[in-house]
Amino acid sequence: LLKNPLFARCFVDLAFFLHACVRDLCLDQSATRRDEVKCSIVAALARSCAAKGIFVDWTSNETLAKSCRTIAYGECGATSGATYSE
């Protein structure tokens, strides 16, 4: 997920994010926790890109967004009309 081409223009060292992801995934292997870890690490990478002025709409990418479906990341309720944006 972290090596998705959407993040290529960020020029961020992925080693930190990969290490954090592996460490957190090894701590808890439950399905819900796995989704939380994957989603939070992808969101952290997107925030790192945004800090450099590069905004990646990763939630529009099916593969990346799928990692957050079970925890409803970025959703504020169907009736709110709100959307996630970095």
Solvent accessible surface area in square Angstrom, and as a share of the most:
residue,aa,sasa,rsa
1,L,76,0.38
2,L,9,0.04
3,K,149,0.63
4,N,24,0.12
5,P,111,0.70
6,L,65,0.32
7,F,11,0.05
8,A,72,0.56
9,R,132,0.48
10,C,2,0.01
11,F,169,0.71
12,V,31,0.18
13,D,106,0.55
14,L,45,0.22
15,A,61,0.47
16,F,141,0.59
17,F,16,0.07
18,L,65,0.32
19,H,120,0.54
20,A,8,0.06
21,C,17,0.10
22,V,88,0.50
23,R,120,0.44
24,D,30,0.15
25,L,39,0.19
26,C,94,0.56
27,L,133,0.66
28,D,57,0.29
29,Q,108,0.48
30,S,56,0.36
31,A,63,0.49
32,T,81,0.47
33,R,78,0.28
34,R,93,0.34
35,D,23,0.12
36,E,66,0.29
37,V,3,0.02
38,K,57,0.24
39,C,0,0.00
40,S,60,0.39
41,I,17,0.08
42,V,0,0.00
43,A,1,0.00
44,A,27,0.21
45,L,0,0.00
46,A,0,0.00
47,R,119,0.43
48,S,31,0.20
49,C,0,0.00
50,A,19,0.15
51,A,92,0.71
52,K,113,0.48
53,G,51,0.49
54,I,37,0.19
55,F,124,0.52
56,V,7,0.04
57,D,92,0.48
58,W,2,0.01
59,T,46,0.27
60,S,85,0.55
61,N,39,0.20
62,E,109,0.49
63,T,76,0.44
64,L,0,0.00
65,A,19,0.15
66,K,119,0.50
67,S,7,0.04
68,C,9,0.05
69,R,130,0.47
70,T,103,0.60
71,I,52,0.26
72,A,49,0.38
73,Y,70,0.27
74,G,27,0.26
75,E,128,0.57
76,C,89,0.53
77,G,42,0.40
78,A,109,0.84
79,T,142,0.82
80,S,64,0.41
81,G,68,0.65
82,A,52,0.40
83,T,118,0.69
84,Y,64,0.24
85,S,95,0.62
86,E,66,0.30
